[in-house]
Amino acid sequence: MDSHFTNILCVLSDSHRQDDVVAQAVHIAKSNQASLTIMLTLEALPPNANMVMESFAYIESHQTMESQAKSWLTEQQEAWAKDYPLSTTVKIGHPLIDIVSDVLKHNYDLVIKRSEEGFLDRLFGGLDIRLFRKCPCPVWVLNKNNRSQYKNVVAALDLNYHYPKHEISVRKKLNFDILRHAARIAMLEFAQLHIVHVFDSVPENIVRDGFISVDNDTMETDLSKIHEEREQALEALLTELESELAPDIIEFLQPQRHMVHGYPRREIAATAKSLNTDVIVMGTVARIGVPGFIMGGTAEETIEQVNCAVVGIKPDGFVSPIKPDASE
């Protein structure tokens, strides 16, 4: 099973309460026998700071901040490295650009971080959302009350393949990658694997707003056909996964299927909450072929509603708009 990680970047945004996210990163690195780097990334002084400071004071303040950050991280490294070998780096500038540039330069295959303090009681902050949109590798964002061991892992799949032909294979591959990553997390954590797909025949908002009239019998027939179609699509994915896994792994995992009729932008999160989910694995980019295309509406609205960790997966062909030398 090739969804294991080999080169992990753990991102810290400050020096407060970081032991838990490092412990989780070490746990994942150990499980995968992966290299681990801890990055402390800080915002640079505001661009207009040199207008109110003498130039030498501005430079001195920047250097002092960098020196103190490196000193703190070196001290912490001694404690963290007792459990697992790791390296550290400090970046002061633009966190999003610094993180993605390093991912591209050093071929990290997982970024893990704690969720930021969001606005309006949202679990995920601005940097988290931008990483879900623009970081080329999987991004694993922990919630503030992250459990030391997960009990329930959700793979959120979009089994609707009614798209242009050139997109279908990419969407199927993305679903398989989501399922494979979720299965591996469930195996490593000895957790229950749940597979969630939400479907509808006619978008609920169109019916609700009265733009079209829908015959109830016809709708029920359509829903039955869609349910059967999506079950077949899921069965194909599970068969493919079973052929890749060691014997009896699927039987060990005993994935629970949740085919939910409803509005995906609401029901994916609601189903995850009802399952007491610890981590949800999902795709976080709507379309391919456009560098850094915005995250899909369903994905972004789901992320804003869940109260668990999120692992965001990109489709094949995704190209980040941030270049490897962007931070230089």
Order of alpha helices (4+ residues) and beta strands (2+ residues): beta-alpha-beta-alpha-alpha-beta-alpha-beta-alpha-beta-beta-alpha-beta-alpha-alpha-alpha-beta-alpha-beta-alpha-beta
